[in-house]
Amino acid sequence: MYPSATLSKRARTAVIATTAVAALALVPAGGAFAAPPQACDTRTNNTYEKLLSCVTVEGVLEHEEALQAIADANDDTRGAGTTGYTESVEYVVQTLEAAGWSVELDEFPFTFVPPPLLEQLTPVAAEYESGTFTGTGYGEVTGNVIPVDIVLDPPRDPVTSGCDESDFVGLDFSGTNDIALVQRGTCEFGVKAINAQTAGAEAVIIFNQGNTELRSGLVTGTLFGINQTPLSIPVVGASFADGAALAQANSTARVVVDEPESRPQVNVIAELPGTNDSNVVMAGAHLDSVLAGPGINDNGSGSSALLEIAQQISKLKPENTIRFAWWGAEESGLLGSRAWVEEQRVEGTLGDVALYLNFDMVASPNYIFMVYDGDESGWDAPAGVPIPEGSIQIEDLFESYYTWAGVPYDDAQFSGRSDYQAFIQNGIPAGGLFTGAEVPKTEQQEEIWGGEAGQQYDPCYHLACDTIDNLALDALDVNSDAIAAAVLTYAYSTETVNGVVGKKVPGNLAFPAPAGPQGTVNLPGGGGLAPDHEHGDVD
């Protein structure tokens, strides 16, 4: 068993405050449900009333705390290929097996790319955040930092650092341990790096241009383009500020880029058998974080919500088989879900999946409530992204739940940029919830959902600060119930989605027609997840 992390004072205060807010502001017209904890341990939660009274934000937080404790014990990460991810898998398996679920580990190939090291030794001692470039060479180099035609004074535009072989003329790269410091701008990263290698550098640091806020943070990308093969020397990235520090006179540094290694990873697949085992209702969340942080919102929130729901429906006798998935290596390119879907396709069992529900980030601290936009009323899906028949009906169910709960909602683009991608590419209806990532909240959205306009929905998206303190507990509370309601609905019948007749959920509760989205998206800063950004290979 894993120890639970102790909630910080801030987080514990947030639990009390946000639970109170939820109780006051988000109580549906029919009144709140409540059940003694001991009742939830012994009864079958086969109605909306029973299940929603037992799925609690406190229960979800127990799992979030466990994931935080795992990250704390493993260099503050739960990224794929790390012990933090392995222990996260073990925790999920133990929790599910204790609740009576049938659990399998599904292995898939994974190449682990260790994070690089960028350390300044003189005239100051500091370790800087860094990242590797696709097409880098490998190795460890400690030596002199040699700036190459860099521009530190504003406006820093244009910058041609390293773009021409002539930039290296007159610079002394005759030593055995020279590190070229070049600045982003004008030409491909690969041009700068190959010119440095040709000039005799044993390593390259490429730092950001610094002419705008968007070009000030850590920069990474690809060296391919001009180069058809990888370089023979290590190439790492840095922010503008760190590059400026490294540009000081008599600067020395240490660069380490280790070679990738094969580290097969696993998905956790859990089932609760139903009467109809050829009509499977799936829900999933990715379990891995980025290497940069513990990932307690992205995606501890979706993972923990599913764990709480799995515990509360463990005694259910569903009409349709329920299958939950905790995916690995989503942050590395949706690798776990893609591998599993392909396995099922080859084995001929993928057709048993009636629908797939995806929950990736459901507690962003500056949230808005969003539903995957299956009917494209707020967003056109990107070119080439299919929306299988039945996805609109999934969207309608979530919108009906939000309407019943008195929660305003909007559309999240049906982009395929999470683990539902492989499902929709194979014609399986899909839907899900999302509370936003790196896109700033608009003033209109602040008026509707509160929070702070101009700030990202999740200011700690893909950063080390995505900790137990990086959660909107009221959003986590609402969304956990919304997920539970959808799972219970489809556990009894998927008729609205794929035409397979089942049974009505017991009880008398019926959700109303959707009230309609708020219409604040598909505008600058309104989408929740930024469009695919370029790798930064060309200026």
DOTORBA-512304 format. One record per residue: residue in three letters; x, y, z of N, C-alpha, C, O in turn. Coordinates in steps of 0.2 Angstrom, whole numbers, plus 5000, padded with zeros to 4 digits. Layout:
DOTORBA-512304
ALAXYZXYZXYZXYZ;...
//
This chain:
DOTORBA-512304
MET500449945000500050005000500450065000501050065003;TYR500250124997500650184997500350235002499750235003;PRO500850265005500650315010500250375006500450395000;SER499850405009499450465006499850525008500150535013;ALA499950565003500250635004499850675009499250675008;THR500150715013499750755018499650815014500050855011;LEU498950835013498750895010499050955013499050965019;SER499251005009499551065012498951105015498351095014;LYS499151155019498651195022498151225017497551235017;ARG498551255011498151285006497651235003497051255002;ALA497851175002497451124998496851105003496251105001;ARG496951095009496451075014495951135015495351125015;THR496151195015495751255015495351255009494751275009;ALA495651235003495251234997494751184997494151194994;VAL494851125000494351075000493751095004493151095001;ILE493851135009493251155013492951215009492251215009;ALA493251255006492951315003492651294997492051314996;THR492951254993492651234986492051184987491551184984;THR492051144992491551104994490951144996490351124994;ALA491051195000490551235002490251274996489551284995;VAL490651294991490451334985489951284981489451304979;ALA490251224980489851174976489151164980488651154976;ALA489151154986488551144989488051194989487451184988;LEU488251254989487851314988487651334981487051344979;ALA488151324976488051354969487851294964487551314959;LEU487951234966487951184961487451134963487451074960;VAL486951144967486451094969485951094964485651144963;PRO485751034961485251034956484551044959484451044965;ALA484051054954483451074957483151024961482751034966;GLY483350964960483050904964483350894971483150854974;GLY483850934972484150934979484750894979484850844974;ALA485150904984485850864984485650794987485250784991;PHE486150744985486050684987486650674992487150704992;ALA486450634998486950625003486850555005486250525006;ALA487450515007487350455010487950445015488450465014;PRO487750405020488250395025488850355022488650305018;PRO489450365023490050325020489950255021490050215016;GLN489650225027489650155028489050125023489150065021;ALA488550165021488150145016488450125009488250085006;CYS488850175007489250165001489650105001489750074995;ASP489950085007490350025007489949955006490249905004;THR489349955007488949895007488449885002488249835000;ARG488249944999487649934994487849934987488349954985;THR487349924983487449924976487149994973486650004974;ASN487650024970487450094968487150094961487550114956;ASN486550074960486250054954485750114952485450104947;THR485750164955485350224953485750284953486250284956;TYR485550334949485950404949485950424957486450454959;GLU485450424960485350454967485950414971486250454975;LYS485950354971486450314975487150334973487550344978;LEU487250324967487950334965488250404966488750414968;LEU487850454964488050524965488150544972488550584974;SER487750504977487850524984488550494986488750514991;CYS488750444983489350404985490050424982490550424985;VAL489950454976490550484973490650554975490250594974;THR491250564979491350624982492050654980492450614979;VAL492150714981492750744980493250724985493850724983;GLU493050714991493550684996493850614994494450604995;GLY493350574991493650514989494050514983494550484983;VAL493950564978494450574973495050604975495650584973;LEU495050644980495650674983496150624986496750634986;GLU495850574989496250514992496750484987497350474988;HIS496450484981496850454975497350504973497950494971;GLU497150564972497650624970498250624975498750634973;GLU498050624982498550624987499050564986499650574987;ALA498850504984499250454983499750464977500350444978;LEU499450494972499850504966500350554968500950554965;GLN500150604972500650654974501250624978501850644977;ALA501050584982501550544987502050504982502650504984;ILE501750474977502150434973502650484969503250464969;ALA502450544967502850584963503450614968503950624966;ASP503150634974503650654979504250604980504850634981;ALA504150544980504650494981505050474975505450434975;ASN504850504969505150484963505350544959505150554953;ASP505750594962506050644958505450694955505550724950;ASP504850694959504350744957504050724950503850774947;THR504050664948503750654941503450584942503650534946;ARG502950574937502650504936502650494928502150464926;GLY503150524925503150514918503350444916503550404919;ALA503050424910503150364907503950344907504350384905;GLY504050284909504750264909505150274915505750254916;THR504750304920505050324927504750274932504250244931;THR505150274938504850234943504250264946503750234949;GLY504150334945503550364947502950334943502350324946;TYR503050324937502450294933502350214935501750194936;THR502850184936502750114938502450104945501950064945;GLU502550154949502250144956501550174955501050154959;SER501350224951500650244949500250184947499750174949;VAL500550144942500250084940500050034945499550014946;GLU500550024950500449974955499950004960499449964962;TYR499850064961499350094965498650084962498250064966;VAL498650094956497950084952497750014953497150004954;VAL498249974951498049894951497849874958497349844959;GLN498149894963498049874970497349904972496949864975;THR497149964970496549994972495949954968495449944971;LEU496049944962495549914958495449834961494849814961;GLU495949804962495849734964495549734971495149684972;ALA495749774975495349784982494649794981494249774985;ALA494449824976493749844975493349784971492749784970;GLY493749734969493449674965493449674958493049634955;TRP493749724955493849724947494349674945494749654948;SER494149654939494649614935495149654931494949704928;VAL495849644933496349694930496849654926497049604928;GLU497049694921497549664916498049724915497849784915;LEU498649704914499149754912499349734905499549684903;ASP499249784901499349784893500049814892500049874892;GLU500549774890501149804888501249824881500949804877;PHE501649884880501749914874502449934874502749954879;PRO502749934868503449964867503550034869503050074867;PHE504050054872504150124873504950144874505250104877;THR505150194870505850214871505850274875505550334874;PHE506250274881506250324886506850364884507450344883;VAL506750434883507250484882507350524888506950564891;PRO507950504892508050534898508150614897508350634892;PRO507950654902507950724902508750744902509150714905;PRO508850794898509550814898509750854904509350874908;LEU510450864905510650904910511050964907511450954903;LEU510851024910511251084908511451124914510951154917;GLU512051124915512351154921512851204920513351194916;GLN512751264923513351314922513751304928513551304934;LEU514451304927514951294932515251364934515351374940;THR515451404930515751474931515451524926515251504921;PRO515451584928515651614934515151614940515251634945;VAL514551584938514051564943513851494942514051454937;ALA513651464948513451394948512651384948512351414952;ALA512451354943511751344942511551284938511951274933;GLU510951254939510651204934510051234931509651254935;TYR510051224925509451264921509051204918509151154916;GLU508351224918507851184914508051174907508251224904;SER508051114904508251104897507851054894507451024897;GLY507951044888507650994884508050974878508451014876;THR507950914875508350894869508050914863507450924863;PHE508350914858508150924851508150854847508550814848;THR507550844843507550784839508150784834508250834831;GLY508550724834509050724830509750744833510250754830;THR509750754840510350764843510850704843510550654842;GLY511450724845511950674846511850664854511550694857;TYR512350614857512350604864513050604867513550604863;GLY513050614873513650614877513650664882513150704883;GLU514250674885514350724891514950764889515450744887;VAL514850834890515350884888515350934893514850964895;THR515950944896516050994901516651044898517151014896;GLY516451104897516951144894516751224893516351244897;ASN517151254889517051334888516351344884516251314879;VAL516051394886515451414883515651474878515951524880;ILE515551464871515751514866515151544863514851504859;PRO514951604865514351634861514451644854515051664852;VAL513951634850514051644842513551694840512951674839;ASP513751754839513451804836512751814839512251824835;ILE512751814846512051824849511951894850512351944850;VAL511251904851511051974852510651974859510051954860;LEU510952014864510552014871510152074872509752074876;ASP510352134868510052194869509352194865509352174859;PRO508852224868508252234864508352274857508852324858;PRO508052264852507352224852507552154850507052114850;ARG508152134849508352064848507952034842507751974842;ASP507952074837507552054830507852094825507752154825;PRO508152064820508251994819508851964822509252004825;VAL508851904823509451864826509651814821509251774819;THR510251814819510551764814511051724817511451694813;SER511051714823511551674827511651604824511151564824;GLY512251594821512351524819512151504812512251444810;CYS511751554809511451534803511951524797511851494792;ASP512551564798513051554792513651534795513851544801;GLU514051494791514751474793515151524795515651514800;SER515051584792515451644794515451664801515851704804;ASP514851644804514751664811515251634816515351664821;PHE515551584814516051544818516751564817517151544820;VAL516851604811517551624810517751674815517451724817;GLY518351664817518751704823518551674830518851704834;LEU518151624830517951594837518451534838518551494833;ASP518651524844519151474845518751404847518651404853;PHE518651364842518351304844518951244843518751184841;SER519551264844520051214843520151174849520551124849;GLY519851184855519951144861519551084860519251064855;THR519651044866519250974865518650974869518250924868;ASN518451034872517751034876517451104875517451144880;ASP517251124869516951184867516251174866516051134863;ILE515851224869515151224869514851284865514951334868;ALA514551274859514351334856513651354859513251314860;LEU513651424860512951454862512651494857512951544855;VAL512151464854511851504848511051524850510851494855;GLN510851574847510151594849509651584843509851584837;ARG509051574845508551554840508451624836508451674838;GLY508251604830508051664825508251644818508851624817;THR507851664813507951674806508051604802507751594797;CYS508451554805508551494801508351434805508251434811;GLU508351374802508151314806508651304811509251314811;PHE508451264817508851244822509451204819509951204821;GLY509251154815509751114812510251144808510851124808;VAL510151204805510751244802511151264807511851254806;LYS510951294812511351324818511851264821512451274822;ALA511451204822511851154825512351124821512951104823;ILE512151114814512651074810513251124809513851104808;ASN513151194808513651234808514151234814514751244813;ALA513851234820514251224826514651164826515251164827;GLN514351104824514751044824515351044819515851024820;THR515151074813515651084808516251124810516851114808;ALA516151174814516651224816517051194822517551224823;GLY516851134825517251104829516951094836517251074841;ALA516351124837516051124844515951044846515751004842;GLU515951034853515850964855515150964858514850904859;ALA514751024859514051024861513751094859514151134857;VAL513151094859512751154857512251174862511851124863;ILE512151234864511551254867511251304863511551354861;ILE510551294862510151344858509651374863509251344866;PHE509751444864509251474868508751514865508951534859;ASN508251534868507651574864507851644863508351674865;GLN507451664858507651734855507551794860507951834860;GLY507051794864506951844869506651904866506651954870;ASN506351904860506051964857505351974859505052024859;THR504951924861504351924863504251874869504651834871;GLU503651884873503551834879503551764876503751714880;LEU503251754871503151684868503851654866503951594865;ARG504351694865504951674863505451684868506051704867;SER505251674874505751694880505851624884506351624887;GLY505351584884505451524888505951464885506251484880;LEU505951414888506351354886506151344879505551334877;VAL506651334874506551314867506851244866507351234867;THR506451204862506651144860506351134853505951174851;GLY506551084849506251064843506651014839506850964842;THR506651014833506950964829507550994825507551054823;LEU508050954824508650964820508650944813509050954809;PHE508050904812507950874805507650924800507350974803;GLY507850924794507650974789508250974784508250944779;ILE508651024786509251024783509650964784510050944779;ASN509650934790509950874791509550814790508950814792;GLN509750764787509350704785509550644790509250594791;THR510150654794510350604799510550644806510650704805;PRO510450614811510650644818511350674818511850654814;LEU511450724822512150754823512550704827512250654830;SER513150714828513550674832513750704839514050674843;ILE513550764840513650804846512950814850512450824846;PRO512950824856512350834860512150914859512550954859;VAL511450914858511150984857510550994862510150944862;VAL510551044866510051054871509751124870510051164867;GLY509151134873508851204873508951234880509051204885;ALA508751304879508751344885508251404884508151424879;SER508051434890507651494889508151554888508751554888;PHE507851614886508251674884508651694891509251704890;ALA508351694896508651714902509251674904509751694906;ASP509151604903509751564905510251564900510851554901;GLY510051574893510551584888510951644890511551644889;ALA510651704892511051764894511551754899512051774899;ALA511351714904511751694910512351654907512951664909;LEU512251614903512751564900513251604896513851584894;ALA513051664893513451704889513951754892514351784889;GLN513951754899514451794903515151774901515251714899;ALA515551814902516251804900516551754905516351744911;ASN516951704902517251654906516751604908516951564914;SER516251594905515751544907515951474905516151464899;THR515851424909515951354908515351324910514951344914;ALA515151264907514551224908514651154907515151134904;ARG514151114909514151044908513451024904512951044907;VAL513550994899512950964895512950894895513450864893;VAL512450864897512350784896511750764893511150794895;VAL511750724887511250704884511350624883511750604879;ASP510950584887511050514887510650484881510150514879;GLU510850424879510550394873509850364876509750344882;PRO509350364871508650334873508750264874509250234872;GLU508350234878508350164879507650134879507150164881;SER507650074878506950034877506750024884507049984888;ARG506150044886505850034893505050014891504650064892;PRO504849954890504149944889503749964895503949964900;GLN503149994893502750024898502049984898501949934893;VAL501549994902500949964902500350004903500450064906;ASN499849984900499150014902498849974907498949914907;VAL498450004911498049964916497349964913496950014912;ILE497049894912496449884909495949844914496249794916;ALA495449874916495049844921494349834919494049874915;GLU493949774921493349764918492849744924493049714929;LEU492249764923491649744927491149704922490849744918;PRO491149644923490749604918489949624918489649634923;GLY489749624912488949644911488649584908488949534906;THR487949584908487549534904487749534897487849474894;ASN487849584894488049584887488849604886489049664886;ASP489249554885489949564885490149574878490749584877;SER489749584873489949604867489749674865489749704860;ASN489549714871489349784870489749814876489449824881;VAL490349844875490749864880490749934881490949974876;VAL490649964887490650034888491350054891491550024896;MET491750094887492450104889492450184892492150224889;ALA492850194897493050254899493850254901494050204904;GLY494150304899494850304901495150374902494850424901;ALA495750374905496150434907496850414907497050354908;HIS497350464905498050444905498350454912498150504915;LEU498750404914499050394920499650434921499850454926;ASP500050444915500650474915500650544916500150574914;SER501150574919501350644919501850664914502150614911;VAL501950724913502550744909503150734914503050724920;LEU503750734911504350724915504450784920504850774925;ALA504250844918504350904921503950904928504150954932;GLY503450864929503150874935502650814937502650764933;PRO502350814943501950764945501250754942500950694942;GLY501050804938500450794934499750774938499450734936;ILE499650814943499050804948498450824944497950794946;ASN498450874940497850894936497950854930497450824927;ASP498550854926498650824920499050764920499650774920;ASN498850704922498050694922497950654928497550604928;GLY498150674934497950644940497150654941496850614944;SER496950704938496250724940495750674936495350644939;GLY495850654930495450604926495550534929495050494930;SER496150524931496350454933496050444940495750394941;SER496050494944495750484951495050484951494750444955;ALA494750524947493950524946493750454944493250424947;LEU494150424939493950354937494050304943493650254943;LEU494550314947494650264952494150264957493850214960;GLU493950324959493350334964492750304961492350274965;ILE492550314955491950284952492050214952491550174953;ALA492550184950492650114950492550084957492250034957;GLN492750114962492650094969491850094970491650044974;GLN491550144968490850154970490350114966489750104968;ILE490550084960490150044956490349974956490149934952;SER490749954960491049884960490549834962490649774960;LYS490049844965489549794966488949794961488449754962;LEU488949834956488449844951488449784947488949754945;LYS487849764944487749714940487549744933486949744932;PRO488049764929487749804923487549764918487649704917;GLU487149794913486849764907487449754902487549704899;ASN487849804902488449804897489049804901489149834906;THR489549764898490149764902490549834902490549874897;ILE490749854908491149914909491849904909492149854912;ARG492249934905492949934904493250004905493150044902;PHE493750004911494050064912494750054910495050004911;ALA495150114908495850114906496150164908495950224908;TRP496750154911497250204913497850194908498250154909;TRP497950244904498350244898499050264900499150314904;GLY499550234897500250254898500550294892500250284886;ALA501050334893501350374888500950414883501050414877;GLU500350434886499950484882500450544881500350574875;GLU500750574886501150634885501750624880502050674878;SER501850564878502450544873502150534866502550514862;GLY501450544865501150534858500650484858500550454853;LEU500250484864499650444864499850364863499450334860;LEU500450344865500650284863500250224866500150174863;GLY500150224873499750174876499050154873498950104871;SER498650214872498050194869498050174862497650134860;ARG498550204858498550184851498750114851498550074846;ALA499250084855499450014855498849974856498749924853;TRP498549994862497949944864497449944858497149884857;VAL497249994855496749994850496949954844496549914841;GLU497549964842497849924837497849844838497649804834;GLU498049824845497949754847497249734846497149674843;GLN496749764848496049744848495849744841495449694839;ARG496049784837495849784830496149724826495849684822;VAL496749704827497149644825496749584827496649534823;GLU496549584833496249524836495549514834495249464836;GLY495249574832494549564830494049584835493449564834;THR494249614841493849624846493649694847493249714852;LEU493949734843493849814844493049824843492849874846;GLY492749784838492049804837491549794843491049814843;ASP491849754848491449754854491349814858490949824862;VAL491849864857491749924860491249974858491249994852;ALA490749984862490150024860490350094859490050134855;LEU490750124864490850194864491450204869491650154873;TYR491850264868492350274873492250344875492150394872;LEU492350354882492350414886493050434888493350394891;ASN493250494887493950514889493950574893493550624893;PHE494350574899494450624904495150644905495450614909;ASP495350694902496050724902495950794904495850834900;MET496150804911496150874914495450894915495050924911;VAL495150874921494450894923494450934929493950944933;ALA495050964931495051004938495551064937495851084942;SER495551094931496051154930495851204934495251224935;PRO496351234938496251284943495851354941495551384945;ASN495951364934495551424931495051404926495051434921;TYR494751354928494351314923493751354920493451404923;ILE493551324914492851324912492651254911493051214910;PHE491951234912491751174910491651164903491251204899;MET491951114900491851104892491751024891491950984895;VAL491351014885491150954883491450944876491350994872;TYR491750884874491950874867491350894862490850864863;ASP491550934858491050964853490850914847491050924842;GLY490450864849490350814843489850844838489950814832;ASP489450894839489050914834489350974831489051004826;GLU489950994833490351054830489951114830490051154825;SER489551124835489151194836489651254838489451304836;GLY490151234841490651284843491351284839491651334839;TRP491451224837492151214834492051174828491651124828;ASP492351184822492451134817493051084819493551114822;ALA492951024818493450974820494050994815493951004809;PRO494650984817495250994812495150944806494850894807;ALA495450964801495450924795495750854796496250854799;GLY495350804794495550734795495350704801495550644802;VAL495050744806494850714812494150694811493650734810;PRO493950624811493250604810492850604817493150604822;ILE492250614816491750614822491250564821490750574817;PRO491350504824490950444822490250454824490150494829;GLU489750424821489050434823488950404830489250354832;GLY488550444833488450424840488850474845488650474851;SER489350504843489750554847489350614849489350644854;ILE488850634845488450694846487950674852487850714857;GLN487750614852487350594858487650584864487350604870;ILE488350574864488750574870488850644873488750654879;GLU488950694868488950764870488350784873488350814878;ASP487750764870487050784873487050754880486750794884;LEU487250694882487150674888487550714893487250734899;PHE488150724892488550774897488250844897488150864903;GLU487950864892487650934892487050934896486850974900;SER486650874896486050864900486250864907485850884911;TYR486750824909486950824916487150894918486850914924;TYR487550934915487750994917487051044918487051084923;THR486651034913486051074914485651054920485351094924;TRP485550994921485250964928485550994934485251014939;ALA486250994934486651014939486651094940486951114945;GLY486451124935486451204935487051234934487251284937;VAL487451194930488151214928488251244921488051204916;PRO488451304920488551324913489151294910489651274913;TYR489051284903489551244900489751274893489351314891;ASP490251244890490451264883490751204879490751154882;ASP490951224873491151164869491951164869492251214869;ALA492251104869492951094868493051064861492651014859;GLN493451084857493551064851493650984851494050954854;PHE493250954846493350884845493950874841493950864835;SER494550874844495150884841495550814840495950814835;GLY495350764843495750704843496450704846496850664845;ARG496550754850497250764853497350734860497650764864;SER496950684861497050644868496950574866496850554860;ASP496850534871496750464870496150434866496150374865;TYR495750474865495150454861495350454853494950434849;GLN495950474851496050484844496050414841495750414836;ALA496350364844496350294840495650264840495550234835;PHE495250284845494550254844494150284839493850254835;ILE494150354838493750384833494050374826493650364821;GLN494750354826495050344819494750274817494850254811;ASN494550234822494250164820493450164821493150114821;GLY493150224820492450224820492050214826491450204826;ILE492350224832492050214838491850284841492250324842;PRO491150284843490950354845491350374852491550324856;ALA491450434853491850454858491550524861491250564857;GLY491750534867491550604870491950614876492350564878;GLY491950664880492250684886492250754888491850794886;LEU492550764894492550824897493250854898493750824897;PHE493250924898493950954898493851024902493351054901;THR494351044906494251104909494851154907494851204910;GLY495151144902495651184899496351174901496551154906;ALA496851204896497551194897497851254897497851294902;GLU498251274891498751324891498451394888498751444888;VAL497751384886497451444883497251494889496951474894;PRO497251564888497051604893496251614893495951604888;LYS496051624899495251634900495151704897495451754898;THR494551704894494351774892493951814897493751784902;GLU493751874896493451914901492651884901492351884907;GLN492451874896491751844895491651774900491251764903;GLN492251734899492251674903492351684910492051654914;GLU492651734912492751754919492051774922491951754928;GLU491651814918491051834920490551774922490151774926;ILE490651714918490251664918490451614924490051584928;TRP491151594924491351544928491851564933492051534938;GLY491951634934492451664939493151654936493251644931;GLY493551644941494251644940494551704937494351764939;GLU495151704933495451764931495551764924495951724921;ALA495251814921495351824913496151844912496451874916;GLY496351824906497051834904497551784907498151774904;GLN497351744911497751684914497551624911496951614909;GLN498051574910497851504907497351474911497351484918;TYR496951434908496551384912496851344917496651334923;ASP497451324915497951294920498651324919499051304915;PRO498751364924499451404923500051354925500551374923;CYS499851294927500451244928500451194923500751134925;TYR500151204918500051154912500751124910501151174908;HIS500951064911501551034909502151064913502751064911;LEU502051084919502551114923502651084930502251044932;ALA503151094933503351064940502751084945502651044950;CYS502451134944501951164949501251124948500751144952;ASP501151074944500551044943500550984949500650924948;THR500451014955500450974961499750974964499250994961;ILE499650944970499050944974498751004975498151014976;ASP499151064975498851124975498551154969498251214969;ASN498651124963498451144957497851114954497751094949;LEU497351114959496651084957496151134959496151164965;ALA495551134955494951174957494551114959494251074956;LEU494451114966494051054969493351064967492951004967;ASP493051124966492351124964492251094957491751054956;ALA492651104953492651074946492751004946492450964943;LEU493250984951493350904951492750874954492550814952;ASP492350904959491750874962491250874957490950814956;VAL491150924953490550924948490750874942490250834940;ASN491350874940491550824934491550754936491350714932;SER491750744942491750674945491050644945490950584943;ASP490550684947489850664946489550654939489250614938;ALA489850704935489550694928489850634925489450604921;ILE490450614926490750554923490350494926490250454922;ALA490250494933489850444936489150434932488950374931;ALA488850484931488150484928488250454921487750414919;ALA488750474917488750444910488950374910488650334907;VAL489350354915489550284915488950244917488850184914;LEU488550264922488050224924487450224919487150174917;THR487350274915486850274910487050224904486650184902;TYR487650224902487850174897487950104899487950064895;ALA488150104906488150034909487449994908487449934907;TYR486950034908486250004907486050004900485749954897;SER486250054896485950054889486450104885486550164887;THR486650084879486950124874486550134868486750154862;GLU485850124869485450134863485450194859485450204853;THR485550254863485550324860486250324856486250374851;VAL486750294857487350294854487450244848487650274842;ASN487350184849487450134844486850094842486850044839;GLY486250104845485650074844485550004848485049974847;VAL486049984852485949924856485549934862485649974866;VAL484949904862484449914867484649884873484949824873;GLY484549924879484749894885484149904890483649884888;LYS484349924896483749944901483850014903484350044903;LYS483250034906483250104909483650094916483550054920;VAL484050154918484350154924483750154929483250194929;PRO483850114935483350114940483250184943483650224943;GLY482650194946482450254949482050304944481950284939;ASN481950354947481450404943481850464941481450514938;LEU482450474941482850534939482950534932483150484929;ALA482750584929482850594921483150664920482950714923;PHE483650664916484050724915483650764910483350744905;PRO483650834910483350874905483650884899484250864898;ALA483350914894483650934888484250984889484151024894;PRO484750974885485351024886485151094886484751114881;ALA485351144890485151214890485551244884485351304882;GLY486151214882486451254877487151274879487151304885;PRO487651274875488351304877488351374878487851414875;GLN488751404881488851474882489051514876488951574876;GLY489351484872489651524866490251564866490251614863;THR490651544871491251584872491851564869492451594870;VAL491851504865492451474862492451494855492051534852;ASN492951464851493051474844493251554843493051574838;LEU493551584848493751654848494451654851494651604854;PRO494851704849495551704852495551694859495251734863;GLY495951644861495951634869495351594871495351584878;GLY494951564867494351534870494351454870493851424871;GLY494851424867494751354866494951304871494851244870;GLY495351324876495551274881496251234879496651234884;LEU496351214873496951184871497151214865496851214860;ALA497751244865498051284859498051234853498251174854;PRO497951264847498151224841498851194841499251224844;ASP498951144837499551114837500151164835500051194830;HIS500551174840501051224838501651194835501751134835;GLU502051234831502651204827503151184832503151214838;HIS503551144830504151124834504651174835505151164839;GLY504651224831505151274832505751264828506251294829;ASP505651224823506251204819506351264814506951264812;VAL505851294812506051354807505751414811505251414814;ASP506151474810505951534813505351564811505151614813;
//
